[in-house]
Structure formats: structure tokens, C-alpha cells
Amino acid sequence: MSSSVLTLILAGGEGERLSILSQVRAKPGVPFGGKYRIIDFALSNVVNSGLTDVGILTQYAPRSLMDHIGVGRPWDLDRSRGGVTLLQPYLGRGRTRDWYRGTADAVLQNLEFVLDRDPELVLILAGDHVYKMDYRPFIERHRSVSADVTCAVRTVPIDEAHRFGIADVGPEGRITAFIEKPADPPSNLVSMGVYVFSWDALRAALRDDLIDFGGDVLPDMVASGKRVFAYEFGGYWQDVGTVEAYWRASLDLLSDDPGIDLYDRGWLVYTRSEERAPALVAETASVERSMISHGCVVEGRVVNSILSPGVRVARDATVRDSIVMFDALVGEGAVLDRAIVDKEVTIGPRAVVGEGEDLRPNRDEPERLYAGLTLVGKQATIPRGIHVGRNCRIDPLVDATDFGRRRRIGSGETLRHVPAGS
């Protein structure tokens, strides 16, 4: 199957709904589950399904993602035939634009890459979802009904359906209508952003005036009578595109029956992993229902939380219901409660992040920070003794000078970094 199927992973999304977590990196590159990145799940699904020819379409803030993927060695994709290719937008002779306008436009701009492969089928995946899926039955279903395109679908709670494309499915699984992100969804059967196209049908469907697959290409193919089919997927799948969804999906990994089993030896999630010492849990430490990655040193208390590699939790500190990313330091006696702390952050001694019962939404991002979660951006420093409320946003690179004389950041506030000399 692998030689006849080309996989394209769309990994260029800005992911604004993840606030500062995706400010310094593309959404598929956001850490998840301690040691992983979000894109690891799609990539691991690909290689576990026996597919070996992969193009990754990057765009927004791609450096972190490109460093992570490299030549594809962790996924056994560093090979001379097939393997992984990173594709970025570029300005060529005669072109009037160089930025991907949408998902379909991104594939259109890389048409030469697909033409060089001349595959039978093209599997197109979103790189920013967390799920485990064997694509082989999906592809076989596509072939068995001689479809032009098959779209993976699943049901979601009706109050979340407006965030997705809605499929109306008729007899024998044929899609009779497709509506992208309607304000009032007629159903809760949604597209997963997972498509398999017959190559000839995809080539014919790509036009300069069709920008996105969900908003343009699929509705156009349905309207023109093409054979557009649904494949209903019943396994675990999460779009972690909002701060609350990201936090909930992360902590769901700690439940007795998590939706996705990271410990399944038959379906490993592969990632690029640095060599670090084993985690150390000191005599003074207490750890309950948590993931502690390699390289961590825990001397304080960690409850229902996820620590990425290299995190240090000092004596008498408490980390509760929180996500702490690579190489962050939680100082002596500090408290994190319902916080998401990005890489290389320093939380000073006796500081508190996530304090009180005031749940007023963030004034700058009320639609993103409203559930009581507080974000601390990459390489920020929260000085000794500072108290930070709920739904706060502490921007990347914030340091002691940005706090001035303030000892408390009230719920719903944002603290920005002002570079020296500005």
C-alpha cells in the first residue's frame, strides 16, 4: 500500500485559539502529553499504518516543528525512497503570492511534489489533532466504493459542532451535503480533517479559487456530483485547538481509562527524544496521578499534573491540575493550580500561579481564557512572592521588570513583556 499512497500532513496552522502556546510555534508543534508534540500522533498513525512517503506542509513559525521532525528518524522515515519531506511556501518565478491561503491552496502550491510521486491515492491529514487511527481500513473503504474522496467523520457534542465541517450522509455512506463551521449546526456528525483522494480526482478538484478543503473543495465536489463518501470513525479523537480542550485532553491521559493509551506497545507514539537522566523523585516529594518525564527532579508535591522533560519542582512547592513544559523551574514553596506553563519558565519561590475563585474571563482574550486556566509563556520569569489569579496570561519573556512594584496580577489580566529600552 505504501508505494501507492502519498500522505500530506497540513502543519502550517497558526492556531490562534491556543493563545500564547502557539505564539512561538505552529500548533502541531505544541508539546502534549509530557514528551510529545501534537504532530507526533498523526505521524505515528502514518508509520503504524505502513505508510512511508510523507510530505509535511509547514508555514507559521515552523522552526520548532522543523527541528523536531528533522529527517524523520524517530518515525523511521529517514529513507532514500519515500521518507519525510518538509514543504514550505516559497516565491517562484511568475508567482504573485507565496503564503498558503488555506488547506487546499497549500496542496495546490505543492502540486509538483505530488506530480513527482504520481500516487494512486493522496491521504491528507490535519497535523493538530490527538488520536489513534489505522488508516488502512479507511483507505480500503475508499477503494471498495470507488470514491473520488472519502472523508473521515465522527460525532461530537452538539454544542461543539459549530467548530467543524458538518457532513450530511445519505444511503451507503455517500455525503449529500457538506457545510463548513455553521453557526447553527444541523447535526453533530463532523469532519475530522482526514481525507483520502483518488489522485486524478484531487488534481481535477484543485483550483485557484478553492481555498480550503472543508469550506470549498468538498462542497464543490458534492455539488458537482462527484463520489464523496464518509467513513465513520469510532475511536478516540480530539481537536485540541482551544486552551480548555488542550488542558482537558492532556489531563485525560491521567484517568484510569484514558481515551488514548500511550502505553500500548502495539501502537507506539513516536517522538524525537533527547537523552536525559531518569526522573528523580526525592524523599521530600509527593506524586499523585501524574506523568513525570525523564530528566525531571521532584522535591515538592505534584498532583494530577503532567511534567515534560527537565522540569524541576523544588521543596515545598505544589503543582496541581497543571501542565508544565520542558525545563521549567517551580521554585521552593511556589504553587501552580490549573496552570499551563510553557518551556524554560521560572516560577520564583513562594509565587502562586492560579489563585482564588474569581473566574472573570481574560480581558484581552475572553473567548480563549474563561475556564479558570492561567497561561505562562515561554521563557517568562515570575519573581519571588508574586500572586497571579485565574484566566491570566503572562506573555513570553516577561521578567521582573515587567511586574514593576506589582505583587499581584488579578484574575483576567494580561502581563506583556516590554523589551529593555522600549
C-alpha positions as CSV (number, residue, x, y, z in Angstrom):
1,M,0.0,0.0,0.0
2,S,2.7,2.5,1.0
3,S,4.2,2.9,-2.6
4,S,0.8,3.8,-4.0
5,V,-0.3,6.3,-1.2
6,L,1.2,9.7,-0.7
7,T,0.5,11.3,2.7
8,L,0.3,15.1,3.1
9,I,0.2,16.4,6.7
10,L,-1.1,20.0,7.0
11,A,1.0,21.5,9.7
12,G,1.1,25.2,9.0
13,G,-1.7,26.4,11.2
14,E,-1.3,29.5,13.4
15,G,-3.6,28.1,16.0
16,E,-4.7,31.5,17.5
17,R,-7.2,29.8,19.8
18,L,-4.3,28.3,21.7
19,S,-3.2,31.9,22.7
20,I,0.4,32.2,23.6
21,L,1.0,28.5,23.4
22,S,1.1,28.8,19.6
23,Q,2.6,32.3,19.6
24,V,6.1,31.0,19.3
25,R,5.4,27.8,17.3
26,A,3.0,26.2,14.9
27,K,0.0,24.5,16.6
28,P,1.2,21.0,15.6
29,G,4.5,21.7,17.4
30,V,2.9,22.4,20.8
31,P,4.0,19.9,23.4
32,F,1.4,17.4,24.5
33,G,1.5,14.5,27.0
34,G,4.8,15.4,28.5
35,K,7.4,14.3,26.0
36,Y,5.4,14.5,22.7
37,R,4.3,17.2,20.2
38,I,0.8,17.2,18.8
39,I,2.0,16.3,15.3
40,D,3.5,13.1,16.7
41,F,0.1,11.5,16.8
42,A,-0.6,11.9,13.1
43,L,2.9,11.0,12.1
44,S,2.8,7.9,14.3
45,N,-0.5,6.9,12.8
46,V,1.0,7.1,9.4
47,V,4.0,4.9,10.1
48,N,2.0,2.4,12.2
49,S,-0.4,2.1,9.2
50,G,2.6,1.1,7.0
51,L,2.8,4.4,5.0
52,T,6.2,5.7,4.3
53,D,6.0,8.6,1.8
54,V,5.1,11.7,3.7
55,G,5.1,15.5,2.9
56,I,4.6,17.9,5.8
57,L,3.3,21.3,4.8
58,T,4.6,23.9,7.2
59,Q,4.1,27.7,7.3
60,Y,3.5,29.6,10.5
61,A,6.5,29.7,12.9
62,P,8.0,26.5,11.5
63,R,11.4,26.4,13.2
64,S,10.4,24.4,16.3
65,L,8.4,22.0,14.2
66,M,11.2,21.5,11.6
67,D,13.8,21.0,14.4
68,H,11.5,18.4,15.9
69,I,10.9,16.4,12.8
70,G,14.4,16.7,11.2
71,V,15.0,13.9,8.7
72,G,12.2,11.8,10.3
73,R,14.5,9.3,12.1
74,P,12.2,8.8,15.2
75,W,9.4,7.7,12.9
76,D,11.8,5.5,10.7
77,L,11.2,8.0,7.8
78,D,14.9,8.8,7.1
79,R,15.0,6.8,4.0
80,S,16.2,7.3,0.4
81,R,12.9,6.2,-1.2
82,G,9.9,8.0,0.2
83,G,10.5,9.2,3.8
84,V,9.6,12.6,5.0
85,T,9.8,15.9,3.1
86,L,9.2,19.3,4.7
87,L,7.4,21.7,2.4
88,Q,7.3,25.4,2.9
89,P,5.7,28.2,0.9
90,Y,8.0,29.9,-1.5
91,L,8.0,32.6,-4.1
92,G,8.7,31.2,-7.6
93,R,9.1,32.8,-11.0
94,G,5.9,34.4,-12.1
95,R,4.1,33.9,-8.8
96,T,2.2,36.8,-7.2
97,R,2.0,35.2,-3.7
98,D,3.9,32.9,-1.5
99,W,1.7,32.4,1.6
100,Y,-0.7,29.5,1.8
101,R,-4.2,30.9,1.8
102,G,-5.8,27.7,3.1
103,T,-5.5,23.9,3.2
104,A,-6.4,23.3,-0.4
105,D,-4.3,26.2,-1.6
106,A,-1.3,24.7,0.3
107,V,-1.7,21.4,-1.6
108,L,-2.1,23.3,-4.9
109,Q,1.1,25.2,-4.3
110,N,2.9,21.9,-3.9
111,L,1.4,20.2,-6.9
112,E,4.8,19.5,-8.4
113,F,5.8,17.5,-5.3
114,V,2.7,15.3,-5.8
115,L,3.2,15.0,-9.5
116,D,6.7,13.7,-9.0
117,R,5.3,10.9,-6.8
118,D,2.4,10.2,-9.2
119,P,0.5,8.2,-6.5
120,E,-2.7,6.3,-6.8
121,L,-4.2,7.9,-3.7
122,V,-3.4,11.0,-1.6
123,L,-4.1,10.9,2.1
124,I,-4.5,14.4,3.6
125,L,-4.3,14.8,7.4
126,A,-4.5,17.7,9.8
127,G,-1.4,17.8,11.9
128,D,-3.0,19.3,15.0
129,H,-5.3,16.5,16.3
130,V,-4.7,13.9,19.0
131,Y,-6.0,10.4,18.0
132,K,-5.0,6.9,17.2
133,M,-6.2,5.7,13.8
134,D,-5.2,2.8,11.5
135,Y,-5.6,4.4,8.0
136,R,-5.6,1.0,6.2
137,P,-9.4,0.2,6.7
138,F,-10.1,3.8,5.8
139,I,-8.2,3.5,2.6
140,E,-9.7,0.1,1.7
141,R,-13.2,1.6,2.2
142,H,-12.3,4.3,-0.2
143,R,-11.2,1.8,-2.8
144,S,-14.2,-0.5,-2.3
145,V,-16.7,2.1,-3.2
146,S,-14.6,3.7,-6.0
147,A,-14.8,7.0,-4.3
148,D,-13.3,10.2,-5.6
149,V,-12.8,11.3,-2.0
150,T,-13.6,9.8,1.4
151,C,-13.8,11.9,4.5
152,A,-13.4,10.5,8.0
153,V,-16.3,11.7,10.2
154,R,-17.3,11.2,13.8
155,T,-19.9,12.5,16.2
156,V,-19.1,15.3,18.8
157,P,-21.2,17.0,21.4
158,I,-23.7,19.2,19.6
159,D,-22.5,22.4,21.4
160,E,-19.1,21.8,19.8
161,A,-20.2,21.0,16.3
162,H,-20.1,24.7,15.1
163,R,-16.3,24.4,15.2
164,F,-16.2,21.8,12.5
165,G,-17.4,20.9,9.0
166,I,-20.8,19.1,9.1
167,A,-21.5,16.1,6.8
168,D,-25.0,15.1,5.7
169,V,-24.7,11.4,4.9
170,G,-27.2,9.5,2.7
171,P,-27.6,5.9,1.7
172,E,-24.4,3.7,1.5
173,G,-22.4,6.4,3.3
174,R,-22.4,8.9,0.4
175,I,-22.1,12.6,1.5
176,T,-25.0,14.6,0.1
177,A,-24.1,18.0,1.7
178,F,-21.2,19.5,3.5
179,I,-21.3,22.7,5.5
180,E,-18.2,24.2,7.0
181,K,-18.5,25.5,10.5
182,P,-22.2,26.6,10.5
183,A,-23.4,28.9,13.3
184,D,-26.4,26.6,13.8
185,P,-25.2,23.0,13.0
186,P,-27.9,20.8,11.6
187,S,-26.2,17.7,13.1
188,N,-23.2,16.7,15.2
189,L,-21.6,14.4,12.5
190,V,-18.4,16.3,11.8
191,S,-15.3,16.0,9.6
192,M,-12.1,15.0,11.3
193,G,-9.9,16.8,8.7
194,V,-8.8,13.3,7.4
195,Y,-9.3,12.7,3.7
196,V,-8.2,10.2,1.1
197,F,-8.5,11.3,-2.5
198,S,-8.0,9.4,-5.7
199,W,-5.2,11.3,-7.3
200,D,-6.9,12.1,-10.5
201,A,-10.0,13.4,-8.6
202,L,-7.8,15.6,-6.4
203,R,-5.9,17.1,-9.3
204,A,-9.1,17.9,-11.0
205,A,-10.6,19.4,-7.9
206,L,-7.8,21.8,-7.0
207,R,-8.4,25.3,-8.4
208,D,-7.0,28.7,-7.6
209,D,-10.4,29.9,-6.4
210,L,-10.9,27.0,-4.0
211,I,-9.0,27.8,-0.8
212,D,-9.9,25.2,1.8
213,F,-10.9,21.6,1.6
214,G,-13.8,21.9,4.1
215,G,-15.0,25.3,3.0
216,D,-14.6,24.9,-0.7
217,V,-13.3,21.7,-2.2
218,L,-15.7,19.2,-0.6
219,P,-18.9,21.3,-1.1
220,D,-17.9,21.9,-4.7
221,M,-17.3,18.1,-5.3
222,V,-20.6,17.2,-3.6
223,A,-22.5,19.8,-5.7
224,S,-20.9,18.6,-8.9
225,G,-21.9,15.0,-8.3
226,K,-18.5,13.6,-7.5
227,R,-18.4,10.4,-5.5
228,V,-17.8,11.8,-2.0
229,F,-18.1,9.2,0.8
230,A,-18.0,9.3,4.6
231,Y,-16.1,6.8,6.8
232,E,-17.4,6.9,10.4
233,F,-14.6,6.6,12.9
234,G,-15.5,5.4,16.4
235,G,-12.2,5.7,18.1
236,Y,-10.7,8.4,20.3
237,W,-10.1,11.7,18.5
238,Q,-9.6,15.2,20.0
239,D,-9.3,18.6,18.3
240,V,-7.1,20.3,20.9
241,G,-7.5,23.7,19.2
242,T,-8.6,25.6,22.3
243,V,-6.9,26.2,25.6
244,E,-9.6,24.4,27.5
245,A,-9.7,21.4,25.1
246,Y,-5.9,21.2,25.2
247,W,-5.9,21.1,29.0
248,R,-8.8,18.6,29.3
249,A,-7.3,16.3,26.7
250,S,-3.9,16.4,28.4
251,L,-5.2,15.6,31.9
252,D,-7.5,12.9,30.4
253,L,-4.3,11.0,29.9
254,L,-4.1,10.6,33.7
255,S,-7.5,9.0,34.1
256,D,-8.0,5.3,34.8
257,D,-9.4,4.7,31.4
258,P,-7.8,7.3,29.1
259,G,-9.1,7.8,25.6
260,I,-5.7,7.2,24.1
261,D,-3.3,4.6,25.6
262,L,0.3,5.9,25.4
263,Y,1.5,2.6,26.8
264,D,0.1,0.4,24.0
265,R,3.2,-1.5,22.8
266,G,1.3,-2.5,19.6
267,W,0.7,1.2,18.6
268,L,3.6,3.3,19.8
269,V,3.6,7.1,19.6
270,Y,7.0,8.0,18.3
271,T,8.8,11.3,19.0
272,R,12.1,13.0,18.9
273,S,13.6,12.4,22.4
274,E,16.7,13.9,24.0
275,E,19.0,11.8,26.1
276,R,18.3,12.8,29.7
277,A,18.8,11.2,33.1
278,P,15.8,9.2,34.6
279,A,13.3,11.2,36.6
280,L,14.3,11.7,40.3
281,V,11.6,11.8,43.0
282,A,13.2,12.9,46.2
283,E,12.5,11.8,49.7
284,T,10.6,15.1,50.3
285,A,8.4,14.6,47.2
286,S,4.8,13.5,46.9
287,V,3.4,12.5,43.5
288,E,-0.2,11.5,42.8
289,R,-1.8,10.6,39.5
290,S,0.8,12.4,37.4
291,M,3.2,11.9,34.4
292,I,6.8,12.7,35.3
293,S,9.0,12.7,32.2
294,H,12.7,11.8,32.1
295,G,15.1,14.5,33.4
296,C,12.7,15.8,36.0
297,V,13.7,16.4,39.6
298,V,10.7,16.5,42.0
299,E,11.3,17.6,45.6
300,G,7.8,19.0,46.2
301,R,4.2,17.9,45.6
302,V,2.8,17.1,42.2
303,V,-0.9,16.2,41.9
304,N,-2.9,15.3,38.7
305,S,-0.3,17.1,36.5
306,I,2.0,16.5,33.6
307,L,5.7,17.4,33.7
308,S,7.7,17.5,30.5
309,P,11.4,16.5,30.4
310,G,13.7,18.6,32.6
311,V,11.2,20.2,34.9
312,R,12.3,20.8,38.4
313,V,9.8,21.1,41.3
314,A,11.6,22.4,44.4
315,R,11.0,21.5,48.0
316,D,7.6,22.6,49.5
317,A,6.3,23.6,46.0
318,T,2.9,22.3,44.8
319,V,1.9,21.6,41.2
320,R,-1.8,20.8,40.9
321,D,-4.0,20.2,37.9
322,S,-1.3,21.7,35.7
323,I,0.8,21.2,32.6
324,V,4.5,22.2,32.9
325,M,6.6,22.0,29.8
326,F,10.3,21.4,29.1
327,D,13.0,22.7,31.5
328,A,10.6,24.9,33.6
329,L,11.6,25.6,37.2
330,V,9.0,25.7,40.0
331,G,10.7,27.4,43.0
332,E,10.7,26.5,46.7
333,G,7.2,26.9,48.2
334,A,5.6,28.0,44.9
335,V,2.1,26.9,43.9
336,L,0.7,26.2,40.4
337,D,-3.0,25.4,40.3
338,R,-4.8,24.9,36.9
339,A,-1.9,26.4,35.1
340,I,-0.2,25.8,31.7
341,V,3.4,26.7,31.9
342,D,5.5,26.8,28.7
343,K,9.1,25.9,28.2
344,E,12.0,27.3,30.2
345,V,9.8,29.3,32.6
346,T,11.0,30.2,36.0
347,I,8.4,30.4,38.8
348,G,10.1,32.1,41.8
349,P,10.0,30.9,45.4
350,R,6.6,31.4,47.1
351,A,5.0,32.6,43.9
352,V,1.4,31.5,43.3
353,V,0.0,31.0,39.7
354,G,-3.7,30.3,39.6
355,E,-5.1,31.8,42.8
356,G,-8.6,32.4,44.1
357,E,-12.1,31.8,43.0
358,D,-12.5,34.8,40.7
359,L,-13.2,33.4,37.3
360,R,-13.7,36.6,35.3
361,P,-12.5,36.0,31.7
362,N,-9.3,37.4,30.4
363,R,-9.9,41.0,29.2
364,D,-7.8,40.5,26.0
365,E,-8.9,37.0,25.2
366,P,-12.3,36.4,26.8
367,E,-13.2,33.7,24.2
368,R,-10.0,31.8,24.9
369,L,-9.3,32.2,28.6
370,Y,-12.5,31.8,30.6
371,A,-12.3,28.4,32.3
372,G,-10.1,29.3,35.2
373,L,-6.8,28.3,33.4
374,T,-3.8,30.6,33.6
375,L,-1.1,30.6,30.9
376,V,2.6,31.4,31.4
377,G,4.5,32.0,28.1
378,K,7.8,30.6,27.1
379,Q,10.9,31.8,29.0
380,A,8.9,34.0,31.3
381,T,10.0,34.7,34.8
382,I,7.6,35.1,37.7
383,P,9.5,36.7,40.6
384,R,9.5,35.6,44.2
385,G,6.2,36.0,46.1
386,I,4.1,37.2,43.1
387,H,0.5,36.1,43.1
388,V,-1.3,35.5,39.8
389,G,-5.1,35.0,39.5
390,R,-7.3,32.9,37.2
391,N,-7.6,33.3,33.4
392,C,-4.5,35.3,33.4
393,R,-2.0,35.5,30.5
394,I,1.7,36.0,31.3
395,D,3.4,36.6,28.0
396,P,6.6,35.0,26.8
397,L,9.8,36.6,28.0
398,V,8.1,38.5,30.8
399,D,10.7,39.2,33.5
400,A,10.9,41.0,36.9
401,T,11.0,44.5,35.3
402,D,7.6,43.9,33.7
403,F,6.0,43.4,37.1
404,G,7.5,46.7,38.4
405,R,6.2,47.1,42.0
406,R,3.2,44.9,41.5
407,R,2.9,41.9,43.8
408,R,-0.4,40.6,42.4
409,I,-1.8,40.1,38.9
410,G,-5.6,40.0,39.3
411,S,-7.8,37.4,37.6
412,G,-8.5,38.1,33.9
413,E,-5.4,40.3,33.4
414,T,-2.6,40.1,30.9
415,L,1.0,41.0,31.5
416,R,3.1,41.8,28.5
417,H,6.8,41.9,28.1
418,V,8.4,45.3,27.4
419,P,11.9,44.9,26.0
420,A,14.6,47.0,27.7
421,G,15.0,50.3,26.1
422,S,11.5,50.4,24.5
